[in-house]
Amino acid sequence: MDRWASFVDWCKKRSKLKVRTFNPKNIMVVTLSVVLISLIASGAWLYQALSVAQTVELTKYNYATLFPTLRITEDTTLTEDHHGMVVIDADGVTLDGNGHTITGPGVWMWSSTQRMWDFSTGITLYGRTGVTVKNCCVTNFSAGVFLDSCNGNMLLNNTIYNNVEWGILLSAAYNNTILDNTVYGIRDVVSNFDGAGFIVEMSFGNTFKGNVAYDNGRGFSIGEFERETFEEHFESHRGFLPEEYKGIEEYSGNIFEANTVEGNTEAGFLIGRAPSPPPYRNIFFHNNLIDNAIQAVVQLEGGYPNTWDDGYPSGGNYWSDYEGVDADGDGIGDTPYDILPVSYEWDEDDPYAAPIPILGEPDGNNMDRFPLMAPLNG
């Protein structure tokens, strides 16, 4: 009898312990069990793999569902990063980003020649007053921070980067303080028309101090859109305007002090571009303008002066391309720095192409009478 036959015969013998472990039927049951468990485990792994492969792809259509808007109605300090927009829904509150990042949906394109995205804003204040937004990082939106029809708010020490159109945008806003913020990398990734770090539209009496704008299209842009009366714009948004502000000249009385504007591809300060009178009666002093494609320009319109210095001996701004001398060693150039008037040519066949600036001759309406010989810190 061969070994296998002996083994099978032994398995058939009864024992007091009724051991059936090696019964061929039991061996088959065990084998099938092992196979079944293996299949179940494989199926679970396969299901998990397919689930990962079928994770919903983020698009502009499902972004708001996947990353809902965070609404702030009381003092809030972020404890983690947030994907999605943030809306301030109450007056007098503080949002402290605590260094965390608020991330947007990015840009979706219809084609290689068109830009297409839902207008998205990292942080929005609409009709708010007495709000402080500080220590936030905002990226990947159309606009980083938007103050619309607001007054008496503060943006403090925020970092706005790699957004598409605007970093910090004020529209029909007045008496707000924009302090120690940094904005960079504002780029339209589809067209050649790069965005603006700080943009001011139909707004007055705002203070921009200690901010940094670098590597954008325009560092600061004041009055870039088609002009309309402040009252019309404000009331179309909120329905009323405080009586003391009615009849005021929009775009006036904004103060730009001690900002650093560096390496912007179109202009450091751009005052007006739409075919209408440019902003005027704004004040610029102690700013550092360094290696911008054009340091500062005012739309080609005579008789619309802005103030570009703080008088003597306080001085004006630092211009890295200033060619004057300081014979008496007081730190102020002996000859003025002219802010040139500019007009623009637009490519009618390509609305997304950057406009071509045509510089005019100095007209005496915009000049820094006391240019600084060295940049100011702080």
C-alpha positions, 0 to 999 in steps of 0.5 A: 500500500502506498503512502497516500492510501495508508494516510487515507485509511488512517483518517477513516479510522474512528478515534475516541477523540473523534478527530477529523482534522485530516479527513479529506472532506475537512481538508477540502472545506478548509481549502475552500475557506482559505480561497473564499477569505482570499477572494473577500480580501482581494475584493475589499482591496479592489473596491478600495482601489476603485473608490480611490480611482473614482474620487470626485474631480474638483471642478468650478461646478462642484467647488462650492459644494466640496468646499463651502463658504465660511461665514464669520459672524463673531471674533474668529481665530483659524486653527487650520487651513481653509479651502473655500471662500470666507465672507464676513457677515457681521460688523465689528468682528475680527478674523485672525488667520493665525498664519493659516492659508485660505485656498481657492478653486484656481482657474478653468479655461474654455480654450487656450485663448480665453480665460474662464472662471467663476469670480471668486474672492478669498475674503469678502467684506460687503457693506461692513464696518469696524472689521479687522482681518489679519494674519491670513494667507490667501491664494488661488482666487480671482481676488484675494480680499474684496472690500465692497461698499465698506468703511472703517475696516482694517486689513493687517499683516495679510499675505495675498499671493498667486491669485489671478486678477487682484490681490486686495480690491477696494470698491466704493470703500472709504476710510479703511486702513490697509496696513503691512500687507504683502501681495505678490504673484498676481498673474492672469495665467491665460492672457498676458494681462497681469493683475494688480496687487492693490486696486482702488475703485471709486473709493476715497479717504483710505490709508495704505501704509507699510504694504509690499507689492512685488512681481505683479502686473501693477503694484497699485492701480487706482481708477482702472475701471470705467468711471461712474459717480461714487453715489451711483455705484454705492447706492446700486450696491447698498441702497444708501450713502451717508449724507456727509459723503454725498457729492464727494469726489471719488478716487480722492483723498487716498493716502499711500505712505511707506509702501514698497513697490518692486519688480512689477511688470507693467507699473508700480503706481498706475493712476487711471486707465479707463477712458475717463478723467483719472483719479486726483487729489491723492497723496503719495509719500515715503514709498519705495519704487524699485525696478518696476517696468514703469515706476508710476504713470498718470492717465493722459489728462491735463489738470488732474494733480496728485501730491507726490511728496510730504514737503521739505524736509520730510521728502517724497518717495524713493525712485530707483531710476532717479538720475538727479544728485544731492549736492547739499547732502540732505538726502533729498534730490535737488531736482524733481522726479516727473510722473509721466502722463500715459495713454494706452493702445489696445489690441482690438483683435485680442481683448486679453492682450496687455495694453501698450503704454504710450508715455507723454511729456511731463505736464507739471501736474504730477511730480515728486518735488523732493525725491529721496536718495535712498529707500526708507525702511518701515 
